[in-house]
Amino acid sequence: MNELVWHKSTINQKNRNKLLNQKPFVLWFTGLSASGKSTLSNIVEHKMHNMNYKTYLLDGDNVRHGLNNDLGFDEASRVENIRRVGEVAKLFLDAGVVTFAAFVSPYLKDRENTKDIVGAQNFVEVYVNTSIEECERRDVKGLYKKARAGEIKNMTGIDAPYEPPIHPDIEIVTEKMTIEKSVKQIVKYIKNKITLKNE
């Protein structure tokens, strides 16, 4: 028998939005490892912070150091990893904070599930579109080299699939766009969405 009862707070999201003077949402960066997700999300968050917006960045590696340090990289663990992050993003959203999430999140169904968790109207999907060849050339963490050598398994793009977004809200083709141009495109989108409308 489920004895859990949701405790409704006196202060709600609308109150927090008004206090912070912003409309929160989740900006979800997806793409292969070394595609540029963390770099872009970090720069964009820094710019928004300097514009006095209240933000928080959830990064894939950072989350696995704490909240999800019990998960591996098999399919079931990846699914649970993204589910948990979606629930955390929902809490930040309720707090009125614009939340950046940078995760490979390779499966379409998981990103759709996250959209359901936070609400479609609050979910902005940013596809950091970088070819596997370019990601391997960068190979910042040396993961692709290890995967090719058989030292690590379930590497997305090598022996595990990546399902690209079909209709992302924003697509950044990193091999054709400078970081500056990419950031400018994302910030412009955010500024149009973040303004708190009179309700």
C-alpha positions in Angstrom: 0.0 0.0 0.0 1.4 3.4 -1.0 1.2 5.7 2.0 3.1 8.6 0.4 1.2 11.8 0.2 2.5 14.8 -1.7 3.0 17.8 0.6 1.8 21.0 -1.1 4.0 24.0 -0.2 2.4 27.3 0.5 4.9 29.0 -1.8 4.5 27.8 -5.4 6.5 28.1 -8.6 4.5 31.2 -9.6 5.6 32.9 -6.4 9.3 32.0 -7.0 9.2 33.1 -10.6 7.9 36.5 -9.6 10.6 36.8 -6.9 13.4 35.9 -9.3 11.7 37.8 -12.2 12.3 35.1 -14.7 10.4 32.2 -16.4 12.4 29.0 -15.7 12.9 26.2 -18.1 15.2 23.3 -18.8 17.8 23.7 -21.6 18.8 20.1 -22.4 22.1 19.7 -24.3 22.5 16.3 -26.0 25.2 14.9 -28.3 28.1 12.5 -28.4 30.9 12.6 -25.9 33.3 15.4 -26.9 30.7 17.1 -29.1 31.0 20.3 -27.1 27.9 20.0 -24.7 29.7 21.0 -21.5 31.8 23.7 -23.2 28.7 25.4 -24.7 26.4 25.0 -21.7 29.1 26.4 -19.4 29.7 29.5 -21.6 26.0 30.1 -22.0 25.4 29.8 -18.3 28.2 32.2 -17.6 26.7 34.8 -20.0 23.2 34.4 -18.5 24.7 34.7 -15.0 26.3 38.0 -16.0 22.9 39.2 -17.1 21.6 38.5 -13.6 19.6 35.4 -14.4 19.4 32.6 -11.8 20.8 29.5 -13.4 22.3 26.1 -12.6 24.2 23.6 -14.7 23.8 19.9 -14.3 26.7 18.2 -16.1 26.8 14.5 -16.9 30.2 13.7 -15.3 29.5 15.8 -12.2 26.2 14.1 -11.5 27.9 10.7 -11.7 30.3 11.8 -9.0 27.5 12.0 -6.5 23.8 11.4 -7.2 24.4 8.7 -9.8 27.7 7.2 -8.6 26.0 3.9 -8.3 25.2 3.6 -12.0 27.2 2.1 -14.8 27.0 2.6 -18.6 24.8 -0.3 -19.6 21.5 0.6 -21.2 19.5 0.2 -18.0 21.9 2.4 -16.0 21.8 5.1 -18.8 18.0 5.1 -18.7 18.0 5.5 -14.9 20.7 8.1 -15.0 18.6 10.3 -17.3 15.4 9.6 -15.3 17.0 10.8 -12.1 18.4 13.9 -13.8 15.0 14.7 -15.2 13.5 14.6 -11.7 16.3 16.8 -10.3 15.7 19.3 -13.2 12.0 19.3 -12.3 12.9 20.4 -8.8 15.1 23.2 -10.0 12.3 24.2 -12.4 9.9 24.4 -9.4 12.5 26.5 -7.6 12.3 29.0 -10.5 15.8 28.4 -11.7 16.8 28.2 -15.4 18.5 24.8 -15.6 21.1 23.7 -18.1 21.6 19.9 -18.5 24.5 18.6 -20.5 24.2 14.8 -21.0 24.9 12.4 -23.9 21.4 11.1 -23.3 21.6 8.8 -26.3 18.1 7.4 -26.4 15.1 9.3 -27.9 12.7 7.7 -25.4 14.7 9.0 -22.4 14.7 12.5 -23.7 11.0 12.3 -24.4 10.5 11.0 -20.9 12.4 13.9 -19.5 10.2 16.2 -21.5 7.2 14.6 -19.9 8.7 14.9 -16.4 9.4 18.7 -16.6 6.6 19.5 -19.0 6.9 20.0 -22.8 6.5 23.7 -22.5 9.5 23.9 -20.1 11.9 21.7 -22.2 14.3 23.1 -24.8 16.3 20.5 -26.6 19.7 21.6 -27.9 21.3 19.1 -30.3 25.1 19.6 -30.3 25.6 18.0 -33.7 29.2 16.9 -34.1 30.4 13.9 -36.2 31.9 10.9 -34.6 35.1 11.6 -36.6 35.4 15.0 -35.1 34.6 13.8 -31.6 37.3 11.1 -31.9 39.7 13.8 -33.2 39.1 15.8 -30.0 38.9 12.8 -27.7 39.4 15.1 -24.7 39.0 12.3 -22.1 40.7 9.6 -24.2 37.4 7.5 -24.2 37.2 6.8 -27.9 40.8 5.6 -28.0 40.1 3.2 -25.1 36.8 2.0 -26.7 38.6 1.3 -30.0 41.2 -0.7 -28.1 38.4 -2.7 -26.3 39.4 -1.3 -22.9 35.9 0.1 -22.2 32.5 -1.1 -23.3 29.2 0.5 -24.2 30.8 3.6 -25.6 28.2 5.7 -27.4 28.9 6.0 -31.1 31.3 3.0 -31.0 29.5 -0.1 -29.6 26.4 1.6 -28.2 23.9 3.6 -30.2 23.2 7.4 -30.3 19.7 8.4 -31.5 19.9 12.0 -32.6 16.9 14.4 -32.0 14.4 14.5 -34.8 13.1 18.0 -34.3 15.4 19.7 -31.8 14.5 23.3 -30.7 18.1 24.3 -31.4 20.7 22.6 -33.5 24.4 23.5 -33.2 26.6 22.0 -36.0 29.9 22.6 -34.3 32.0 21.8 -37.3 30.3 24.7 -39.3 29.8 27.2 -36.5 32.2 29.0 -34.2 31.7 28.8 -30.4 30.9 32.5 -30.4 28.2 32.1 -33.1 26.8 29.0 -31.4 26.5 30.7 -28.0 24.9 33.8 -29.6 22.2 31.6 -31.2 21.4 29.9 -27.9 21.4 33.1 -25.8 19.1 34.8 -28.3 16.6 31.8 -27.9 16.8 32.0 -24.1 16.3 35.7 -23.9 13.0 35.3 -25.9 11.8 32.6 -23.6 13.0 33.7 -20.2 11.1 37.0 -19.8 8.4 36.7 -17.2 5.0 37.6 -18.7 2.3 39.2 -16.6 -0.1 36.5 -15.5 
